[in-house]
């Protein structure tokens, strides 16, 4: 099992769930709840919708400047990509 860095935990905790990052994302094909995305970044199996979104994300950074609290959703998405590569037990 791999553990998230403290910085990732801080970012997820600081998220105010406004969804501005998701609204700005050119890779998001269908709406997903930000709270589900935040939860699945660290916990349990990835749902098909979140796994698909993580695969489609190409780290363009469009999500970063629109965040009202200055979080780095791109880094959070990178963690999801790592989880996808490591498999269901990560």
C-alpha positions, 0 to 999 in steps of 0.5 A: 500500500502506498500512502499519500504525501502530507501535502496531498492530504492538506490540499484535499482537506483545504478543498472547499468543493466549489468545483471550479477546477472541474468546470475549467477542465477540458478533459472532463466529459461528464459531470462528477461530484467533487466530493467523490473525486476528493474521497477516491483520490485517497480511499477505496476503489476508484469508480469507473467515472473517476478512473475514466477522468483520471485517464483522460486528464493530461495535466494541462493545469487549467484547474489550477488558476481557477481554484479560489483557495490556490490548490493544485488539482493537477497534483491530485490528479497525478496521484489518481494516475499513480493509483490507477497504475498501481492497481486496486490495492493502492 
